[in-house]
Amino acid sequence: MSLAYGVLRDGGVCARAGDRVVDLSELDPVFAGTSLNAFIERGPAFREEVGSRLGEGREVDSPELAMPFEVGDYVDFYSSLHHATNVGRMFRQDADPLLPNWRHLPVAYHGRAGTVVPSGTPVKRPEGQRGPGDFGPTGALDFELEAGFVIGVPSRRGEPVPVERALDHVFGMVLVNDWSARDIQRWEYRPLGPFLAKSFATSVSHWVVPLPELEDLRVDADPQDPQPLPYLREQPWAYDIALEIELNGAVIARTNTRHLYWSIAQQIAHLTSNGASLRVGDLLATGTISGPEREQRGSLQELSWAGQEPIDLPDGSVRRFLEDGDEVVMRGEPLGEVHGRVEPAG
């Protein structure tokens, strides 16, 4: 029976235990708020106590859920080898698909915490510069299937977090859809990387699954080559969580979190290696999760190969990128799902 925590739309922390949803708001004042942050800050011992008292909560039928936590900082990594390789092959055809640093460190960029939204929030097609003298709605709107980790224990500024203790700082895991405007991204990303192409919306699932609930899903991963520097060095591992992407009711891709090259522990160790600190509620996303096969690709850009190989949908339509009205649903148990519908620009 998997355990996860969320927030009811009318306020109050709730727990999902198997098929049951329990309102915890009357158990302790910490559960009366509109986010999980105060609960997370109470630490692991309090969470264990709560787990033993779930029977005291009021069961809720058909709960309506809200944003589960207040996001501190948001960092999006680039940790899937197959995704990074696919992107390199599309846009650097005459060079090595992987940039020289990729196998040496977890590449990332800082996103915009204020536009992280809960599952079900409509996403308006963004506008921006698509090229020289060209401003307007993106014609290449995309999704990115990712996992996200919510920080539960802060770290001190100036004190790096060792890789072997990094998981002590993680509260739990969510699903993430990092919406992306590819034409805006292609024009703006050099030399500093993604900016407006990513900052308009990032969707997260309603449920946060505590890390101990995922322990049985840990598996060994392939050796990393070259061997990471000592501050990133650990026995390679990943979570074995099957994921799928549904577009307008049709499953168009299936992948797995075990395809990630860099672990969340390595991501944290690298993020803090210069003394940067962690805060409760920080969201660390993995980047797009893609496997080695075409049907395992975690973005529409990869599935359609930058629009050159449109994918067919059961209704007879084809997609290079997302159209207005499209509904994207991502699933992965025990994380639940994250979904969103594209609304027109304007």
C-alpha positions, 0 to 999 in steps of 0.5 A: 500500500503506497503512501502519498501526501497532498493538499485539498482544494479547500485547504488541509493536508490529506494522505493517500493510502492505497485507494483511500484518501484521508483528511488529516487537518484535524489531527494536528494544526500543522495539517490545517494549511494550504501546503505541505511545507509546514508538515515537511519541516516537522521532519521524518520522526513526525512523518512516521508518527503520522503514518501510524495515525491515518486511521484517525483521519476523515475519509474523503470521497472524490477529493479535489486537490490543489498545489501540494507544496510551495516551491522554493527554488526550481532547478531542471536537470538534463539527466537522461543520456538518451534524451541528451543524445537525441537532442544532440543528433537533431541539432548537431548532426556533424558533431558528437551528440553529447557536449563535452561536459555531459558525462562529467557533471549533471547539467542544469538550469534554474527555472521559474518557481512562480509558474510551477502549477498543479496538475489540471491547470490549463496552459496558455500557448506562450508568445515570444521571439521566434527569430530575428524580427519575429514575435508571436505565439509558439508554433512548436509547443512541447511537453517533457516527461520528468520526475521531480524531487521535493527538498524536505531538509535544508542545508547551510549556505557554504556547506556542500552536501555529500553525495552519500547524505544527499537523500537525507534532504529529500522529502519525496517525489512527484511527476513533472511536465516541463512545457517547452516552446521549441522555436523560442528555445532554438532562438534564445538558448545560446549562449546562456540556455533556456529562458522564456521558452521554459518559464511560462509553465511547469506542471506537477502531480497532486501527490508527493510520494515520500522517499521511503515509499520508493525504496523497494523500487531502487535498482542498480544502474549501468556504470558511469563512464568516465567515472565521476569525480569523487564528490559525485561518486556512488554505486550507480542506481535508479528508480524503476518506475514505469511511465507513460504519456497520453495525448488526447486519449491515446498512449504515444510513449512509454518509458521508465525512470531507470533510464536516468544517467545521473541520480538525485543524490548526484544532482544534489551533490553537484548543486551544492558543491559550490556552497549553494544551499537547499531550502524546504520546498525546492523542486529538483526535476530530472529533465526529460526521461527517454529510453533507447527506443523511439516509443520510449522518448519523453518529448514530442520533439523527440517522438516527431524528430523535430517535426520531421517524422509526425506521429499518427493519432487514432483519430486520423490526425498527426502531430509534430507539436502540440495544437490548441485543445490538446490534452496531455496526461503523464502517469507513473505509479505510485506517483499518480498523474499530471495533466494539462490542456493547451489553451490558445494564445492571447 
